[in-house]
Amino acid sequence: MKLGVCYYPEQWPESYWQRDAQRMAEMGISHVRIAEFAWSLIEPQMGQWNWQWLDQIIDILAAQGLKIVLCTPTATPPKWLVDAHPEILPIDASGHIKHFGSRRHYCFSSQVFREHSRRISQAVVDRYGQHEAVVAWQTDNEYGCHFTVESFSKDAALAFRVWLKEKYGTVQALNKAWANIFWSQSYAHFDEVDPPYQAVTEILPIHQLDWKRFSSDQVKSFNLEQVKIIRQGSPARPVSHNFMGFFTEFDHYQVSQDLDIATLDSYPIGFTQMFFLNEDEKTKWAEVGHPDIPSFHYDLYKGMCKGNRWWIMEQQPGPVNWAHWNPIPKDGMVRLWSWQAFAHGCELVSYFRWRQTPYAQEQMHAGLLAPDDSLAQGALEVAQLSQEIKQFQNQAALSLQGKGLQSNQAKVALLFDYDSMWMSEISPQGKDFLGMEQVFRIYSALRSLALDVDIISTQTDLVGSQYQLIVLPAQWHVTETLRNQLEQIAAKNIPIVLAPRVGSKTQHLSISEPLAPGPLTALAGLKVKRVSSLPPGIQTEIVTQHNKPIEKHYVSRWLEDVECLSAKPYWTSIKNQIVVAKNSATYYVASWLMQDTWKVLFSELCLVHQIDFENLPEGIRVSRMSAPSITKVGKQEASSVVQNYQMVVNYSDQAHLWQPAEANSELLLGSAKVQAQQVSIWKVL
């Protein structure tokens, strides 16, 4: 449980540096990320190196005992490189060049840029790879930010054709897989295939999907080039990359295969304002963030790398500058988000940024310090958090060799698949059928029942797990391996919930055969004959299997015409349309359900299948975690059994009295009456 900060010494006078380092250490900060945007300062002209300033700041930080996360500075190619090689610039789907003047102005497929990326990365690693203060690395910065994963350049087109040839072997196989007979779109050879852009109307869905897969693979291969350089020149130091929230433009699981630590840039209030929440939710949670947005990303990224290692590289410390609206977080929220991250197994929470800059594009983005060098509210909360971590570790007697808190084995597994997210974006069939929203709404419903959730990839071993509930919220394509695993899970009578459109598409984004749920037809015991995307305003009341209406719960957005084979209706509409069907312990949901309706369904299933849950008050969230403790044997210390803890966070404006169900619970932090925007932690047996 460490604290860090993102620091940009190049943006401040050298006279600030020593004092900044001292204040960081005094505040309880242990890690400092630097240099992700410093290419033009490190190399002001081709082959002319300026290391003096970076040598100096690394030594200053190290002298205060601060540990450095050093970055490859490839997110901001310098102007001299752009002028010498304009072909490195990305091109959007309209054919427009994205010019120099901000950041991320490069094409992942540009071989010229890749050469220079390797060159600058090698130079930085050669200089600092063995420096004792450099304890970790970050590759680049926020891959794909500002819609830069896809580039429609000549280099990208050439690379795409090579990728297609490797995937399909022959152009005849591509024509068959893509169904190019439709609209006379067949190709005679791979050189005829262009990226999917600037067509008269809709482009083949599989053409778009393969382009997204290719673009994602380009990010992976670009990242791997830097990782290899770091591992060779700076061994035994973990390599990370900072991913973003609700971002699906590339497959983060694939990129994380080459990393040691997945890191997250966490901006709960910004995410609340920018994504699919309705206006009432955006208003309600404007100053604290939606209660499940942080934990959704915590649970997603903790499963990315081996060993579940994950950090927050950028934590929102105050108002940001990039959302449609940027409220000030309520006092206590910076601390609350941080504790909540630790409860989900985070090792390091790093804040963006140290000091708010008074100029340039991010001048309205808060830091721990205000532009006049005074302490901002975020800094006060970080200092408090630092002391509380020490207090908690002393009271809890955490092992000094441990990794801090670890989230407990979750009861629920929620499958998440980037390929299916791309399918939902390409072929939604209804304007408001948003795959990512469906995943989040299901996750949020589970968390509101005090259920811990693991968000996992389709490659996870489910059969050997201890999950009590498996949920597929948006798995449009189901592989044979996944089908086999689910059938083995079902044989154990473990409940499985399939959301609408699961198994509805092949890997080529065609209608599955048999019809949806395709490979899971036997498991679900039904067939989807027709689908209807419902315009706003059309809704039908839902009734339970006992023919009792569920008050204020309706079918909306999406409804499937289902034929039961071995399944039985579980919920229906008042028009006798199947809403949920049950086949043994597998439940197929044939309609878009609102979040509160998912909550009703999951609470009912938990009762039926004897899964412990608790209906939490609005804004209250509970996490369960564990850590090794220390017991004293004479004058020596020895590690003892794993100790369990429970954390409660309060996003609401009302105090809530809380008592863990476990007997003999001991309050370690906070109070039993959890105040608004506060945190309480119990030691439980």
C-alpha positions as CSV (number, residue, x, y, z in Angstrom):
1,M,0.0,0.0,0.0
2,K,2.2,2.7,-1.4
3,L,1.5,6.3,-2.6
4,G,3.0,8.0,-5.6
5,V,2.7,11.1,-7.8
6,C,3.2,12.1,-11.4
7,Y,5.9,14.8,-11.6
8,Y,7.0,17.1,-14.5
9,P,10.2,18.8,-13.3
10,E,10.8,20.1,-16.8
11,Q,7.8,22.3,-16.4
12,W,9.2,24.1,-13.3
13,P,12.3,26.0,-12.4
14,E,15.2,24.0,-11.1
15,S,14.9,26.0,-7.9
16,Y,11.7,24.1,-7.1
17,W,13.1,20.6,-7.5
18,Q,14.8,20.1,-4.2
19,R,11.9,21.4,-2.2
20,D,9.4,19.4,-4.2
21,A,11.2,16.2,-3.5
22,Q,11.3,17.0,0.3
23,R,7.6,17.8,0.4
24,M,6.7,14.6,-1.5
25,A,8.7,12.5,1.1
26,E,7.1,14.4,4.0
27,M,3.6,13.8,2.6
28,G,4.2,10.1,2.6
29,I,4.8,9.6,-1.1
30,S,7.3,6.9,-2.1
31,H,7.1,6.6,-5.9
32,V,7.4,9.3,-8.6
33,R,6.6,8.8,-12.3
34,I,8.6,11.0,-14.7
35,A,9.5,11.7,-18.3
36,E,6.6,10.3,-20.3
37,F,6.4,13.5,-22.3
38,A,10.1,14.5,-22.3
39,W,11.4,13.4,-25.7
40,S,12.1,16.8,-27.1
41,L,14.0,17.8,-24.0
42,I,16.0,14.6,-23.9
43,E,16.8,14.8,-27.6
44,P,16.3,18.4,-28.8
45,Q,17.6,17.4,-32.3
46,M,18.3,14.1,-33.9
47,G,21.2,12.4,-32.0
48,Q,21.8,15.4,-29.8
49,W,21.3,14.3,-26.2
50,N,20.5,16.4,-23.2
51,W,20.7,14.2,-20.1
52,Q,21.9,16.8,-17.5
53,W,18.4,17.8,-16.3
54,L,17.2,14.2,-16.1
55,D,20.3,13.1,-14.3
56,Q,19.9,15.9,-11.8
57,I,16.2,15.3,-11.0
58,I,16.7,11.6,-10.6
59,D,19.5,12.2,-8.1
60,I,17.4,14.8,-6.2
61,L,14.5,12.4,-5.9
62,A,16.7,9.5,-5.0
63,A,18.4,11.6,-2.3
64,Q,15.0,11.9,-0.6
65,G,14.5,8.1,-0.7
66,L,11.9,8.4,-3.5
67,K,11.6,5.6,-6.0
68,I,11.3,6.4,-9.7
69,V,8.9,5.0,-12.3
70,L,10.7,6.0,-15.5
71,C,8.8,6.2,-18.8
72,T,9.7,5.7,-22.5
73,P,8.8,9.2,-23.9
74,T,7.3,8.0,-27.2
75,A,3.8,9.5,-26.6
76,T,5.0,12.9,-27.8
77,P,7.3,12.7,-30.9
78,P,9.3,15.9,-31.3
79,K,8.6,18.4,-34.0
80,W,12.0,17.8,-35.7
81,L,11.0,14.2,-36.2
82,V,7.6,15.0,-37.6
83,D,9.2,17.5,-40.0
84,A,11.8,15.0,-41.2
85,H,9.2,12.2,-41.4
86,P,5.7,13.4,-41.8
87,E,4.6,9.9,-42.8
88,I,4.7,8.9,-39.0
89,L,1.6,11.0,-38.4
90,P,-1.7,9.2,-38.0
91,I,-4.6,9.5,-40.5
92,D,-8.2,9.4,-39.4
93,A,-11.1,7.5,-41.1
94,S,-11.9,10.6,-43.1
95,G,-8.5,10.7,-44.6
96,H,-7.3,13.7,-42.6
97,I,-3.8,13.9,-41.2
98,K,-3.6,14.4,-37.4
99,H,-0.9,17.0,-37.2
100,F,1.6,18.0,-34.6
101,G,0.4,20.3,-31.8
102,S,-0.8,18.1,-29.0
103,R,0.2,14.5,-28.2
104,R,-0.1,10.9,-29.5
105,H,0.6,12.1,-33.0
106,Y,2.0,8.9,-34.4
107,C,0.8,5.8,-36.3
108,F,1.4,2.4,-34.6
109,S,2.1,0.9,-38.1
110,S,4.7,3.4,-39.1
111,Q,8.0,1.6,-39.5
112,V,9.9,4.8,-39.4
113,F,8.3,5.8,-36.1
114,R,8.9,2.3,-34.7
115,E,12.6,2.6,-35.5
116,H,12.8,6.0,-33.7
117,S,10.6,4.6,-30.8
118,R,13.1,1.8,-30.3
119,R,16.0,4.2,-30.6
120,I,14.8,6.6,-27.9
121,S,13.7,3.8,-25.7
122,Q,17.1,2.2,-26.0
123,A,18.8,5.4,-25.2
124,V,16.8,6.0,-22.0
125,V,17.2,2.4,-20.8
126,D,21.0,2.5,-21.5
127,R,21.3,5.6,-19.4
128,Y,19.1,4.7,-16.5
129,G,18.4,0.9,-16.7
130,Q,20.7,0.1,-13.8
131,H,20.1,3.2,-11.7
132,E,19.2,2.0,-8.2
133,A,16.5,4.6,-7.8
134,V,14.7,3.5,-11.0
135,V,12.5,0.7,-9.6
136,A,9.9,0.3,-12.4
137,W,9.1,1.3,-16.0
138,Q,6.1,2.6,-17.9
139,T,5.9,2.1,-21.7
140,D,4.7,5.2,-23.6
141,N,1.5,6.8,-22.1
142,E,-2.2,5.9,-22.5
143,Y,-2.1,3.9,-25.7
144,G,-4.9,4.9,-28.0
145,C,-6.0,8.0,-26.1
146,H,-7.8,10.6,-28.4
147,F,-8.9,7.8,-30.8
148,T,-5.4,7.0,-32.0
149,V,-5.4,3.2,-32.1
150,E,-6.7,3.2,-35.6
151,S,-4.7,4.9,-38.3
152,F,-5.6,4.7,-42.0
153,S,-2.1,5.5,-43.3
154,K,-0.3,3.8,-46.2
155,D,1.9,1.9,-43.7
156,A,-1.2,0.7,-41.9
157,A,-2.8,-0.5,-45.1
158,L,0.3,-2.5,-46.0
159,A,0.6,-4.0,-42.6
160,F,-3.1,-4.9,-42.6
161,R,-2.7,-6.8,-45.9
162,V,0.2,-8.8,-44.4
163,W,-1.9,-9.5,-41.2
164,L,-4.8,-10.7,-43.4
165,K,-2.6,-13.0,-45.4
166,E,-1.1,-14.5,-42.2
167,K,-4.6,-15.0,-40.8
168,Y,-6.4,-16.4,-43.9
169,G,-3.6,-17.8,-46.0
170,T,-5.3,-17.3,-49.3
171,V,-7.5,-14.6,-50.7
172,Q,-10.1,-17.2,-51.5
173,A,-10.3,-18.1,-47.8
174,L,-10.7,-14.4,-46.9
175,N,-13.5,-14.0,-49.5
176,K,-15.3,-16.9,-48.0
177,A,-14.9,-15.8,-44.4
178,W,-15.9,-12.2,-45.2
179,A,-18.8,-13.3,-47.4
180,N,-17.5,-11.0,-50.1
181,I,-20.0,-12.5,-52.6
182,F,-22.4,-10.0,-51.0
183,W,-22.6,-6.8,-53.1
184,S,-19.9,-8.1,-55.4
185,Q,-17.0,-7.3,-53.0
186,S,-14.7,-10.2,-53.8
187,Y,-10.9,-9.6,-54.1
188,A,-8.5,-11.2,-56.5
189,H,-5.4,-10.7,-54.2
190,F,-4.6,-9.3,-50.8
191,D,-3.1,-6.1,-52.3
192,E,-6.6,-5.0,-53.3
193,V,-7.8,-4.9,-49.7
194,D,-7.9,-1.5,-48.1
195,P,-8.6,-0.4,-44.6
196,P,-12.4,0.1,-43.9
197,Y,-12.9,3.8,-44.5
198,Q,-14.6,6.4,-46.8
199,A,-17.1,3.9,-48.3
200,V,-20.5,5.0,-49.6
201,T,-22.4,3.3,-46.9
202,E,-21.9,0.5,-44.3
203,I,-18.8,-1.5,-44.7
204,L,-18.8,-5.3,-44.2
205,P,-19.0,-6.0,-40.4
206,I,-16.2,-8.6,-40.5
207,H,-14.0,-6.2,-42.5
208,Q,-14.4,-3.7,-39.7
209,L,-13.9,-6.4,-37.0
210,D,-10.7,-7.7,-38.5
211,W,-9.5,-4.1,-38.8
212,K,-10.0,-3.6,-35.1
213,R,-8.3,-6.9,-34.4
214,F,-5.4,-5.9,-36.6
215,S,-5.2,-2.4,-35.0
216,S,-5.2,-4.0,-31.5
217,D,-2.4,-6.3,-32.6
218,Q,-0.3,-3.3,-33.7
219,V,-0.6,-1.8,-30.3
220,K,0.6,-5.1,-28.8
221,S,3.6,-5.5,-31.1
222,F,4.5,-1.8,-30.6
223,N,4.5,-2.2,-26.9
224,L,6.4,-5.5,-27.0
225,E,9.3,-3.8,-28.8
226,Q,9.8,-1.4,-25.9
227,V,9.3,-4.1,-23.3
228,K,12.1,-6.2,-24.8
229,I,14.5,-3.3,-24.7
230,I,13.6,-2.6,-21.0
231,R,13.9,-6.2,-19.9
232,Q,17.3,-6.6,-21.5
233,G,18.7,-3.3,-20.2
234,S,16.9,-3.1,-16.9
235,P,16.3,-6.6,-15.7
236,A,14.4,-7.4,-12.5
237,R,12.4,-4.2,-12.7
238,P,8.7,-4.5,-13.5
239,V,7.3,-3.1,-16.7
240,S,3.9,-1.4,-16.8
241,H,1.5,0.6,-19.0
242,N,-1.2,3.0,-17.9
243,F,-4.6,1.9,-19.3
244,M,-7.7,4.1,-19.4
245,G,-11.3,3.8,-18.2
246,F,-14.1,2.4,-20.3
247,F,-11.6,2.1,-23.2
248,T,-12.0,-0.8,-25.6
249,E,-10.1,0.3,-28.7
250,F,-7.5,-2.4,-28.2
251,D,-7.4,-5.7,-26.2
252,H,-5.8,-4.9,-22.9
253,Y,-5.5,-8.5,-22.0
254,Q,-3.3,-9.1,-25.0
255,V,-1.0,-6.1,-24.2
256,S,-0.8,-7.1,-20.5
257,Q,0.6,-10.5,-21.4
258,D,3.9,-8.8,-21.9
259,L,3.7,-6.6,-18.8
260,D,4.4,-7.2,-15.1
261,I,2.0,-4.7,-13.7
262,A,-1.2,-3.3,-15.2
263,T,-1.8,0.3,-14.2
264,L,-5.0,2.4,-14.4
265,D,-5.6,6.1,-14.9
266,S,-8.6,6.6,-12.6
267,Y,-10.8,9.6,-12.9
268,P,-14.1,8.7,-11.3
269,I,-15.8,12.1,-11.7
270,G,-14.6,12.6,-15.3
271,F,-15.8,9.1,-16.2
272,T,-19.2,9.7,-14.6
273,Q,-19.7,12.8,-16.8
274,M,-18.4,11.4,-20.0
275,F,-20.0,8.0,-20.4
276,F,-23.4,6.3,-20.7
277,L,-25.0,7.2,-17.4
278,N,-28.3,9.0,-17.6
279,E,-28.7,12.6,-16.6
280,D,-30.2,11.8,-13.2
281,E,-27.2,9.6,-12.3
282,K,-24.7,12.2,-13.6
283,T,-26.4,14.8,-11.3
284,K,-26.6,12.5,-8.3
285,W,-23.0,11.4,-8.4
286,A,-21.5,14.6,-9.9
287,E,-19.2,15.4,-7.0
288,V,-18.2,11.9,-5.9
289,G,-18.4,9.7,-9.0
290,H,-20.6,6.7,-9.5
291,P,-19.9,4.3,-6.7
292,D,-19.1,1.4,-9.0
293,I,-17.0,3.1,-11.7
294,P,-13.8,3.0,-9.7
295,S,-14.3,-0.6,-8.5
296,F,-15.3,-1.8,-12.0
297,H,-11.9,-0.7,-13.3
298,Y,-10.1,-2.0,-10.2
299,D,-11.6,-5.5,-10.7
300,L,-10.9,-5.4,-14.4
301,Y,-7.3,-4.4,-14.2
302,K,-6.4,-6.6,-11.2
303,G,-6.9,-9.6,-13.5
304,M,-4.7,-8.4,-16.4
305,C,-1.2,-9.5,-15.4
306,K,0.1,-12.7,-13.8
307,G,0.0,-12.5,-10.0
308,N,-2.9,-9.9,-10.2
309,R,-0.4,-7.1,-9.9
310,W,-1.9,-3.7,-10.6
311,W,-1.4,0.0,-9.7
312,I,-3.2,3.2,-10.2
313,M,-0.7,5.4,-12.1
314,E,-3.0,8.5,-12.3
315,Q,-5.6,9.1,-9.6
316,Q,-7.8,12.1,-9.9
317,P,-6.8,14.6,-7.1
318,G,-9.4,17.3,-7.8
319,P,-11.4,18.6,-10.7
320,V,-10.1,17.6,-14.2
321,N,-10.1,19.7,-17.4
322,W,-11.3,17.2,-20.1
323,A,-14.9,16.2,-19.2
324,H,-18.0,18.0,-20.3
325,W,-18.4,19.3,-16.8
326,N,-15.7,19.1,-14.1
327,P,-17.0,19.4,-10.5
328,I,-14.7,19.6,-7.5
329,P,-14.7,16.3,-5.6
330,K,-16.4,16.5,-2.2
331,D,-13.9,16.5,0.6
332,G,-12.8,13.0,1.5
333,M,-13.3,11.5,-1.9
334,V,-9.6,11.4,-3.0
335,R,-8.9,9.5,0.2
336,L,-12.0,7.2,-0.2
337,W,-11.1,6.3,-3.8
338,S,-7.6,5.4,-2.7
339,W,-8.7,3.2,0.2
340,Q,-11.2,1.5,-2.1
341,A,-8.3,0.7,-4.5
342,F,-6.3,-0.9,-1.8
343,A,-9.3,-3.0,-0.8
344,H,-9.2,-4.4,-4.4
345,G,-5.6,-5.4,-4.2
346,C,-3.9,-2.2,-5.5
347,E,-0.2,-2.0,-4.6
348,L,0.4,1.7,-5.4
349,V,-1.9,4.7,-5.8
350,S,-0.2,7.5,-7.7
351,Y,-1.8,11.0,-8.1
352,F,-1.9,13.1,-11.3
353,R,-0.3,15.5,-10.8
354,W,2.1,17.0,-8.3
355,R,1.4,20.7,-9.0
356,Q,-1.3,22.2,-11.2
357,T,0.3,24.0,-14.1
358,P,-0.8,27.6,-14.8
359,Y,-0.4,27.2,-18.6
360,A,-1.0,24.9,-21.6
361,Q,-3.8,22.4,-22.3
362,E,-4.1,21.0,-18.8
363,Q,-4.0,24.3,-16.8
364,M,-7.4,23.6,-15.4
365,H,-6.5,20.1,-14.2
366,A,-6.0,20.0,-10.4
367,G,-2.8,18.7,-8.8
368,L,-1.9,18.0,-5.2
369,L,-0.5,21.5,-5.1
370,A,-2.2,24.6,-6.5
371,P,-0.4,26.7,-9.1
372,D,0.7,29.1,-6.3
373,D,2.4,26.2,-4.6
374,S,-0.1,25.9,-1.7
375,L,-1.5,22.6,-0.6
376,A,-4.7,21.6,-2.4
377,Q,-7.4,19.5,-0.8
378,G,-6.0,16.4,-2.5
379,A,-2.7,16.9,-0.8
380,L,-4.3,17.2,2.6
381,E,-6.1,13.9,2.0
382,V,-3.0,12.1,0.7
383,A,-1.1,13.2,3.9
384,Q,-3.9,11.9,6.0
385,L,-4.0,8.6,4.0
386,S,-0.3,8.1,4.5
387,Q,-0.7,8.3,8.3
388,E,-3.7,6.0,8.2
389,I,-1.9,3.4,6.2
390,K,0.9,3.3,8.9
391,Q,-1.8,3.2,11.6
392,F,-3.7,0.4,9.9
393,Q,-0.6,-1.7,9.3
394,N,0.4,-1.4,12.9
395,Q,-3.0,-2.3,14.2
396,A,-3.6,-5.0,11.7
397,A,0.0,-6.3,12.1
398,L,0.4,-6.9,8.4
399,S,3.4,-8.9,7.3
400,L,6.3,-6.8,6.3
401,Q,7.0,-9.2,3.5
402,G,3.5,-9.2,2.2
403,K,2.0,-7.3,-0.8
404,G,-0.4,-5.4,1.4
405,L,-4.1,-6.1,1.1
406,Q,-5.4,-8.7,-1.4
407,S,-9.0,-8.8,-2.5
408,N,-10.6,-12.1,-1.4
409,Q,-11.7,-14.8,-3.7
410,A,-14.8,-13.4,-5.3
411,K,-18.1,-15.3,-5.3
412,V,-19.0,-14.0,-8.8
413,A,-17.0,-14.3,-12.1
414,L,-18.0,-11.7,-14.8
415,L,-16.5,-12.5,-18.2
416,F,-15.2,-9.5,-20.2
417,D,-14.1,-9.8,-23.8
418,Y,-12.8,-7.0,-26.0
419,D,-13.6,-8.9,-29.2
420,S,-17.3,-9.0,-28.2
421,M,-17.1,-5.3,-27.3
422,W,-16.0,-4.6,-30.9
423,M,-18.8,-6.7,-32.3
424,S,-21.4,-4.8,-30.2
425,E,-20.0,-1.5,-31.5
426,I,-20.0,-2.6,-35.2
427,S,-23.4,-4.3,-35.2
428,P,-25.5,-3.0,-32.3
429,Q,-28.9,-3.4,-34.2
430,G,-30.3,-0.8,-31.8
431,K,-28.8,2.6,-31.2
432,D,-29.0,2.3,-27.4
433,F,-27.7,-1.3,-27.2
434,L,-24.3,-0.6,-25.7
435,G,-22.2,-3.6,-24.9
436,M,-20.0,-1.7,-22.4
437,E,-23.1,-0.3,-20.6
438,Q,-24.6,-3.7,-20.3
439,V,-21.4,-5.1,-18.7
440,F,-21.2,-2.2,-16.3
441,R,-24.9,-2.3,-15.3
442,I,-24.7,-6.0,-14.5
443,Y,-21.5,-5.4,-12.5
444,S,-23.1,-2.5,-10.6
445,A,-26.2,-4.6,-9.7
446,L,-23.9,-7.3,-8.3
447,R,-21.9,-4.9,-6.3
448,S,-25.0,-3.3,-4.8
449,L,-25.8,-6.7,-3.3
450,A,-22.4,-6.7,-1.5
451,L,-21.0,-9.4,-3.9
452,D,-17.3,-9.3,-4.7
453,V,-16.7,-9.7,-8.4
454,D,-13.8,-10.9,-10.5
455,I,-13.8,-9.5,-14.0
456,I,-12.0,-12.2,-16.0
457,S,-11.1,-13.0,-19.6
458,T,-12.4,-15.9,-21.6
459,Q,-9.0,-17.6,-21.1
460,T,-9.5,-18.0,-17.4
461,D,-9.9,-21.5,-15.9
462,L,-13.4,-21.6,-14.7
463,V,-13.6,-25.3,-14.0
464,G,-10.8,-25.1,-11.4
465,S,-12.2,-22.0,-9.7
466,Q,-14.4,-21.6,-6.6
467,Y,-16.9,-19.2,-8.1
468,Q,-20.5,-19.6,-7.0
469,L,-22.0,-17.6,-9.9
470,I,-20.8,-17.2,-13.5
471,V,-22.2,-14.3,-15.6
472,L,-21.7,-13.7,-19.3
473,P,-22.9,-10.1,-19.8
474,A,-21.8,-9.5,-23.4
475,Q,-20.1,-12.6,-24.8
476,W,-21.4,-12.4,-28.4
477,H,-19.0,-15.1,-29.7
478,V,-18.5,-18.3,-27.7
479,T,-15.5,-20.5,-28.5
480,E,-15.6,-24.3,-28.2
481,T,-13.2,-24.1,-25.2
482,L,-15.5,-21.7,-23.3
483,R,-18.6,-23.8,-24.2
484,N,-16.9,-26.9,-22.7
485,Q,-16.0,-25.0,-19.5
486,L,-19.5,-23.7,-19.1
487,E,-21.0,-27.2,-19.6
488,Q,-18.7,-28.6,-16.9
489,I,-19.7,-25.7,-14.6
490,A,-23.4,-26.4,-15.2
491,A,-22.8,-30.1,-14.4
492,K,-21.9,-29.0,-10.9
493,N,-25.2,-27.1,-10.6
494,I,-23.4,-23.8,-10.4
495,P,-25.7,-21.0,-11.6
496,I,-24.8,-19.4,-15.0
497,V,-26.4,-16.2,-16.2
498,L,-26.4,-15.5,-20.0
499,A,-27.3,-11.9,-21.0
500,P,-29.1,-11.2,-24.3
501,R,-27.1,-11.8,-27.5
502,V,-24.7,-14.2,-25.9
503,G,-23.5,-16.7,-28.5
504,S,-25.3,-14.8,-31.3
505,K,-22.4,-14.3,-33.6
506,T,-19.6,-16.4,-35.2
507,Q,-16.0,-15.3,-35.1
508,H,-16.6,-13.7,-38.5
509,L,-19.5,-11.6,-37.1
510,S,-22.1,-13.6,-38.9
511,I,-25.3,-15.0,-37.3
512,S,-24.5,-18.1,-35.4
513,E,-25.5,-21.6,-36.5
514,P,-27.5,-22.9,-34.7
515,L,-29.3,-19.6,-34.0
516,A,-28.5,-17.7,-30.8
517,P,-27.3,-18.6,-28.3
518,G,-25.4,-20.7,-30.8
519,P,-22.9,-23.0,-29.2
520,L,-24.7,-22.6,-25.9
521,T,-28.1,-23.8,-27.2
522,A,-28.0,-27.0,-25.3
523,L,-26.8,-25.2,-22.1
524,A,-29.6,-22.6,-22.3
525,G,-32.2,-25.0,-23.6
526,L,-33.7,-22.6,-26.0
527,K,-33.5,-20.9,-29.4
528,V,-33.8,-17.2,-30.3
529,K,-36.0,-17.0,-33.3
530,R,-36.2,-13.3,-33.8
531,V,-34.9,-10.1,-32.2
532,S,-36.5,-6.7,-31.7
533,S,-34.7,-3.5,-30.8
534,L,-37.2,-1.3,-29.1
535,P,-37.3,2.5,-29.6
536,P,-37.4,4.7,-26.5
537,G,-40.8,4.9,-24.9
538,I,-41.8,1.2,-25.7
539,Q,-41.8,-0.9,-22.6
540,T,-43.7,-3.8,-21.1
541,E,-44.1,-4.8,-17.5
542,I,-42.3,-7.9,-16.2
543,V,-43.9,-10.6,-14.1
544,T,-42.2,-13.4,-12.1
545,Q,-42.6,-17.1,-12.6
546,H,-45.4,-16.9,-10.0
547,N,-47.3,-14.5,-12.3
548,K,-46.8,-11.6,-9.9
549,P,-45.8,-8.2,-11.4
550,I,-42.4,-6.8,-10.4
551,E,-43.4,-3.2,-9.7
552,K,-41.8,-0.6,-11.9
553,H,-39.7,-3.2,-13.8
554,Y,-40.0,-3.3,-17.6
555,V,-38.8,-4.8,-20.8
556,S,-37.1,-2.1,-22.8
557,R,-34.5,-1.5,-25.6
558,W,-34.3,-5.1,-26.7
559,L,-36.5,-8.2,-26.7
560,E,-36.0,-11.6,-28.2
561,D,-38.6,-14.0,-29.4
562,V,-37.5,-17.2,-27.6
563,E,-38.5,-20.8,-28.3
564,C,-38.0,-23.0,-25.2
565,L,-36.5,-26.4,-25.9
566,S,-35.7,-27.9,-22.5
567,A,-35.8,-24.5,-20.7
568,K,-38.8,-23.2,-18.9
569,P,-40.1,-19.6,-18.6
570,Y,-38.8,-18.0,-15.4
571,W,-39.9,-14.4,-15.9
572,T,-42.3,-13.2,-18.6
573,S,-43.9,-9.9,-19.6
574,I,-47.6,-9.2,-19.1
575,K,-47.9,-10.0,-22.8
576,N,-46.6,-13.5,-22.0
577,Q,-43.2,-12.8,-23.8
578,I,-40.3,-14.7,-22.2
579,V,-38.0,-12.3,-20.4
580,V,-35.9,-14.9,-18.5
581,A,-35.7,-18.6,-19.2
582,K,-34.4,-21.3,-16.8
583,N,-32.7,-24.5,-17.8
584,S,-31.5,-26.4,-14.7
585,A,-29.2,-23.8,-13.1
586,T,-28.6,-21.8,-16.3
587,Y,-30.6,-18.6,-16.8
588,Y,-31.0,-16.9,-20.2
589,V,-32.1,-13.3,-20.2
590,A,-33.9,-12.4,-23.4
591,S,-34.3,-8.7,-22.8
592,W,-32.4,-5.6,-22.0
593,L,-32.9,-5.1,-18.2
594,M,-32.4,-1.9,-16.4
595,Q,-29.9,-2.0,-13.5
596,D,-32.5,-2.2,-10.8
597,T,-34.1,-5.2,-12.6
598,W,-30.8,-7.0,-12.8
599,K,-30.5,-6.4,-9.0
600,V,-33.9,-8.0,-8.4
601,L,-32.9,-11.0,-10.6
602,F,-29.5,-11.5,-8.9
603,S,-31.0,-11.3,-5.4
604,E,-33.6,-13.9,-6.4
605,L,-30.9,-16.2,-7.8
606,C,-28.8,-15.8,-4.7
607,L,-31.7,-16.9,-2.5
608,V,-32.4,-19.9,-4.8
609,H,-28.8,-21.0,-4.9
610,Q,-27.9,-20.1,-1.3
611,I,-25.3,-17.4,-2.1
612,D,-24.8,-14.9,0.7
613,F,-25.6,-11.3,-0.2
614,E,-26.8,-8.1,1.3
615,N,-29.0,-5.4,-0.1
616,L,-26.8,-2.3,0.4
617,P,-28.1,1.2,1.0
618,E,-27.6,3.6,-1.9
619,G,-24.0,4.7,-2.1
620,I,-22.6,2.1,0.3
621,R,-20.1,-0.4,-1.0
622,V,-18.4,-3.3,0.8
623,S,-15.2,-5.1,-0.1
624,R,-13.6,-8.1,1.6
625,M,-9.8,-8.5,1.6
626,S,-7.1,-10.3,3.4
627,A,-3.4,-10.0,4.3
628,P,-0.7,-12.0,6.2
629,S,-0.4,-11.0,9.8
630,I,2.5,-11.2,12.3
631,T,2.5,-13.1,15.5
632,K,5.3,-12.7,18.0
633,V,7.1,-15.8,19.3
634,G,9.3,-14.7,22.1
635,K,11.5,-11.9,20.7
636,Q,11.1,-13.1,17.2
637,E,8.4,-12.4,14.7
638,A,6.8,-15.1,12.6
639,S,4.2,-14.9,9.9
640,S,0.8,-16.3,11.0
641,V,-2.4,-17.2,9.3
642,V,-4.1,-15.0,6.8
643,Q,-6.2,-12.3,8.4
644,N,-9.5,-11.1,6.9
645,Y,-10.8,-7.6,6.7
646,Q,-13.9,-5.8,5.5
647,M,-14.0,-2.2,4.2
648,V,-17.1,0.0,3.8
649,V,-17.1,3.2,1.8
650,N,-19.9,5.7,1.8
651,Y,-20.5,7.6,-1.5
652,S,-23.8,9.0,-0.2
653,D,-24.6,12.2,1.8
654,Q,-26.1,10.2,4.6
655,A,-24.3,8.5,7.5
656,H,-25.0,4.7,7.7
657,L,-24.6,2.4,10.7
658,W,-22.7,-0.7,9.7
659,Q,-21.7,-3.9,11.5
660,P,-20.1,-6.9,9.8
661,A,-22.1,-10.1,10.0
662,E,-19.0,-11.9,11.4
663,A,-18.9,-12.1,15.2
664,N,-16.1,-10.5,17.2
665,S,-15.3,-8.0,14.5
666,E,-12.8,-5.3,15.5
667,L,-13.0,-1.7,14.1
668,L,-9.6,-0.6,12.9
669,L,-10.3,2.6,11.0
670,G,-13.3,5.0,11.0
671,S,-16.5,4.5,12.9
672,A,-19.4,2.0,13.0
673,K,-21.6,4.9,11.8
674,V,-19.9,5.4,8.5
675,Q,-20.2,9.1,7.7
676,A,-20.7,10.6,4.2
677,Q,-17.6,10.3,2.0
678,Q,-15.8,8.3,4.7
679,V,-14.2,4.8,5.1
680,S,-14.4,2.2,7.8
681,I,-12.3,-0.9,8.1
682,W,-13.0,-3.9,10.3
683,K,-10.8,-6.9,11.2
684,V,-13.1,-9.9,11.0
685,L,-12.8,-13.6,12.0
